[in-house]
Amino acid sequence: MGWVERRRGAGRVGTYVGAAAAGAAAQLPAVFVLSWEQALFGDPYGRGYDAAVLGLLLAALVAPLCLPVLGFLHACVQILPGAALGDAVLRGVGGPRWVRHLLGAVAVGLVWAVVGAVVWGWSFAVAACSLAALAVLPLLATAYARVRSTAGLRGIGVVWAVWWRAGLASVALLVLAFPAAALATATGLIEEYEPPQLSAAQLAGVWQDEEGAVLRLLPGGRAELARMPAEADPFLDAEFAVCEGTGTWTVADGQYHDRDGIVVRLDTGSGTGSGCGNETGWTIAGTDRAPELFATFGGLEELRVLTRAF
């Protein structure tokens, strides 16, 4: 008898996992569209928006395979732990059970928001609000599965009932996401990217990238380069040259993609590296708090981004 009860309990847990995964997966296409819209108005680093459109098309192709997996992961890392936390801590609180589960999921989401802020540099407020909102539909799906289970439907029948309804909800949310994105853009919630305006004094300092390149911009227009990419000699079969030495830098107003930047050039005879005599333009990017310099080489295929070293 105990074995039968344990089996039924495991079946209920599996049903709720499937329902939570269905609800989580249903909202992901709309979330992706809104994220894509926000990224579209971000800094394209001089590449235009063709790459963003291509990314949307590729995502549409792989979505049927990825959505169930991503929904299951979301259910496992936030929804189910949140439901367990809500039952454990708020068991004596009145009201619908799914509300207790939601409060627990919000608490778990706060933990993940802290992790994201510390490890990946997320905005804590944005991450916390987003995770709280993303917990609502999966928990409603589990509540629906619980109602159908008490009504006599069992196992795969409950999961199937949740999944096909989640599919309809996903289509509806996806359709609504496009006008919602347009409204967010029109009202200024999603703002078009504007690069920072940096003076020569603000540009002076040490810049580096993840490949080990270091660019030291000294006041007065002198520059020191270490493992820096630079425009290669057109007769060389290379996207860029890797150069070291000393040189000069000047501010270029509106010369690169209609944006401000700098021009760096090695002194004649001081640089090391094949084809290091050409000047290289670096465009200002990033934000006021986290400025960047970027350059593209080889027909825009190679992007290098410099960040300020502290």
N, C-alpha and C positions, 0 to 999 in steps of 0.2 A: 504493500500500500504506500509506504514511504517512497519507494522507487517511482511509482506512478505520479505521486505528487511532485517529486523533484523534476520528473520529465515534463509535467504540465507547467511547472514554474519556469523551466528553461525555455519552453515553447513560448510562454508569454514574454519573457525577456527578449527572445529573438524577434517576436512580432513588434515589440516596441522599438527595438533597434532599427528594424526595417522601416517602420513608420517615421521615426526621427530622420533617418537617412533620406527618405522620400521628400519630407518637408524641407530639409536642408538643401537637397539637390534642386528642388523646384525653383528656388529663388536665385540660384547662382547665375543663370543667363541674364536676368535683369541686373544683377549686381555687376556682372562683367560689362554690360553696355554702359552703365553709369560710370564705372571706372575707366572704360575706354574713352568716354566722352571727356572725362577730366584729364586723362593723359593726352588726349588730342589737343587740348589747349595748353599743355605743358610745353617745355622747350624741346623742339625737334632736333636741336644741334645742327641746324643748317641742312638737314636731310629732307625737309618737306614732310608731307603727311602720307606719302605713298606707303611707307612702312607700317603706319598705323592701320591703314585700310587693309593691307595684306595680313596683318596680325588678326584683324577681325574675321577675315575669311578663313584663315587657318583655324582659329578658335571654333568657328561654326562647324568645321569638318570634324574636329576631334571631340567636340562637346558630348556627343552621345556616349562615347567611351569613358570620358573623364568624369562626367557629372555624378554617376552613382558612386564612384570611388571617393570623390571629394565630399559628397553628401555623407557617406559613411564615416569619413575621417572627422568631419565637423560634429557629427553625432557623438563620436567617441571622445573627443577632446573637450567638448563644452556641454552639449545637450544632456547626455546621460549622466555625467558627473554632477551637473547642476540639478537634475531631477533627484538624484540620490541625496545631495546636500539639502535640498528643500524639504524632502521627506524627513531627514534626520533632525534638522534644526527647527523646522516650522510645523512639525506634525500637529501640535496642539492649537495652531492658528486656524480660525475658521475661514470659510470661503472656498472657491473652487480649487481643486488639487493642482490644476495646471498653472494657477497663479503662484502657488508655492514653488512649483518647479521653475517657473520663470524667474522668480527672485533668486533661486539658487543658481540658475544659468547666468544671470546678470553678475552674481558674485564671482563665478568662475571666469566670466568674460573680463572682469576687472583684473584678475590675476594675469590673464593672457595679455591684456593691454599694458600692464606693467612690464611684462617680459618683452613685449614688442618695443616699448619705448626704450628700454635699457639696451637690448641686444641689437635691434634693427633701426632704432631712431624714429619709430612711429610717433605721431601725435597721440598722447595718452587719451585726451578727450575724444578725439575722432574715433580712435580704436574702440574705446569703451562704449560709446554710443552705437557704433556700427555693430559690435558683437551683441549688444543688448537687443537691437532691432532684428538681427539675424536669428535670434533664438525664438522669436514669437511663432513663426510658421511651423518649425519642426515640433514645438511643444503642442501646438494645436493639432498637428497630425497624430501625435501620440495619444492625445486626449480623444480624438476621433476613433483611433484604433481600440482604445480601452472601452469606449461605448459600444463599438461593434462586437467586441469580444463578449461583453456582458449580455448582448442581444442574441448570442448563440452562434455567431460566426467564429470560426477557429482558424488558426495557423495561416496558411498561404492565402486563404480567402480574404482575411483581414488585410494582409500585406498588399495583395493585388488591388483591393478596394481603395487603399490609401494611395498606391502608386499611380493608378490611372487618374484619380482625382488630382494628384499632385502634378501630373502631366498637363492637365487642363489649366490648373492654376499657374504653372510655369509659362505657358503660352500667353495667358492673360497678362501676367506680370511683365513679360518680355515686350509685348505690344505697348503697355503703358510706360515702359522705361524710356522709349524714344521721345514721346512728348514731355515726359518728366525731365529728361536731360536738356531738351530744348528750353523748357521753362526755367530750369536752373541756370542755364547760360544767359537767358534774357534778363533774369532778375539779379544777376551778378553773383549767385551762389557758386557758380563755376566761372572763374575769371580767366580771361586770356592771358597767357604768360607775357610778362614784361621783364626784360633783363635789368639787372641793377645798373645804376650809373656810378661808375667809379672814377675818381680822379687819379692823377699820376701818383700822388702821395698814398692813396689807398691801394693802388696796385703794387707799390713797392713792397718787397718781402720775398719769402721763399714759397715756391709752388712745386708740387710734386704729383705724380700719378702712381697707380698701382703697379706699373711695370718697372718702377725704380728710377724714372726720369726726375731730375731736379732742376728747376729754373730759379735762380736767385736774381731778382730785379732790384738793383741798387738805386738809391736816389741819385738823380743827376744823369740817368740814362745808361749806366753801365750794367752789363749782365754777365752772369756766370752760369754755364750750362754743364750738366753731367748726365750722360746717357739720354740726351734730349732728342726726340724725333724732329726732323727738319725736312723741308722740301728737298727732294732728291734731284740730282742732275737729270734733266730730261733724257739724256742719252744712256742713263743707267736703267737696268731692268729691276727697279725696286720701287715700292710704294713710297718709302721715305728713307732718309738717311738717319743714322744714329750718331750724334755729334757731342763733343765735349770741348770746352775751352771758354774763352771770354769773348764778349761782343758788346753790342749796343741794343737798346730797346727804346721804342717811341710809341706814344699813344696814337692810335688811328681812329679818328672820329667817323663813324658811320660807313666804314669802307668794307666791312665784311657782313654780308647778308643784311645790309642796312642797319648794322649794329656796330657798337664801339668795340674796339679791341686794341691789340698791341702788335707791333712788328719787331721781330727779333732777328738779328743778323750777327753772325760770328765775325770777329776781326780777321782780316786776311792773314793767313799763315798761322793763326793761333789754334784753329780747331783741329780735332782728330776725328777721322771718319771720312768715308768716301762720299764726295759730293756734298760737302757741308757749306758751300759758299753761298747758297741761295738764301734769301730772306724768307721767314716763315711768319704767317699771320695767325694770331691766336685771338679768338672772339670771346668777349665777356659773356658769361652765362651764370647759372645758379641764382642765388638770392642775395639780398643785402647782408643777411646774417651768415650765409654760406656761399660766398662767391666762387665761381669757377672760370677757367679758361679752357676753350676747346679748339681743336683743329681737326680737319679731316684730310686724309691722304688717299691716293690711289682711286680717284673718281668717287670720293665720298664713302668708300667701302671700309676704310680704316679710321675709326674715331678714337682720338686720345683726349682725355679730360684731365686737367690739372686742378687740384684743390689746394687751398692754402695750408701750409704746414705750420703747426703750432708747437 
